Amino acid sequence: MRSDRDSETDVGITIQRTLISINDVSLKIKKELELIKEFVKENGHLHAVVNTANQALAMQAQEMGMNIEEIITDSERNDRLEPNLLGSITSTTVTEKFDQINV
């Protein structure tokens, strides 16, 4: 039979291994967060990505002969736009117009 001291030693070793494992995972998470931080610094924030996508979508719409100002004006008349959501609503509205054309 094992003594209580041996049992305590085993528990201590298990706890130490668990803590080391937790530390390793924490370091990996920290590295991933640093990579994400660098990615955001290099590539801009989500707002910039949305604006770029909206610009590309607007160019496509204009190439197809769609009047973006008219789409926005119609949306405003229908109370579909909120001042801070202009970019995302505009892209949604233009996408809806694309869908209507493609039907």
N, C-alpha and C positions, 0 to 999 in steps of 0.2 A: 504494500500500500504506500502511496505517496504521502509525504508529509504536507502539512499545511504550508510550510515554507516553500516547498516546490510548487504547490498550487498557486501561491501568491506570485512567485517568480513567473510562472506561465501566464498569469493574468497580466502582470506588468509588461511582459514581452508582447503580448497581444495588443495591449493598449498602446505601447510604443510603436508597433507596426501600423496600427490604425492611424495614429497621429501623423506618422511619416507619410502614409498614403493620402491623408487629408491635405497635408502640406503640399504634396506633389500635385494634387488636383487643383489646389488653390493657385499654385504657380502657373499651371497650364491655363487656367481661366484668366489670370492676370495677363499672360502673354497674348491670349486671344483678344482681350479687351484693348491692349496696346495696338495690336494689328488693326482692329476696327477703328480706333482713334486715328491712326495714320491714314487709313483708307478714306475716312471722312475728310481729313485735312487735304488729301491729294485730290479727291473727286468732288468735294463740295457736299453740301447738305441736301437732304431730300427735296427741299424747296427748289434748289437749283436744278435738280434732275427733272422735277415736274415742269418747271419753266421751259427747259430744253425740249421736253417731250411735247409741250403745248405749242412751241414754236414750230417744231417739225410737222405737227398735225395741222397747224394753220397754213403752212406752206403747201402741204398736200391739198388742203381744201381749196386754196386759191388756184392751184394748178388744175383742179377739177372744175373751176369756174364758180365756186361757191363764194358768196359774199359774207365774210366773217362778221363785218360790222352789222349786217342785217340779222345774222343769227344771234349776236349778242343783244341787239335792240329788241328782237322778238322775245328773248329770254327775260330781259328786264321788264318788258311789258307784261309778261306772264308771271312776274314776281318769282322767277326761278333763280335769280342771282342774289347772293349776299356779298357785300363788299369784299370781305376777306376770303371768299371762296371763288372769286372770278376765274382763276386759272383752271381749277378742277371742274367747275360747272361748264366752262366753255369747252373743255375737251370732251366732256360727256355730251354736250349739245351737238358738237361737230360730229362726234362718233355716231350719234343718233341719225344725223343727216346723211352720213356715209351709208348707214344701214338702209335708209330709205331709198337711196340711189341704187344700191346693189340688189334690192329686192326684185 
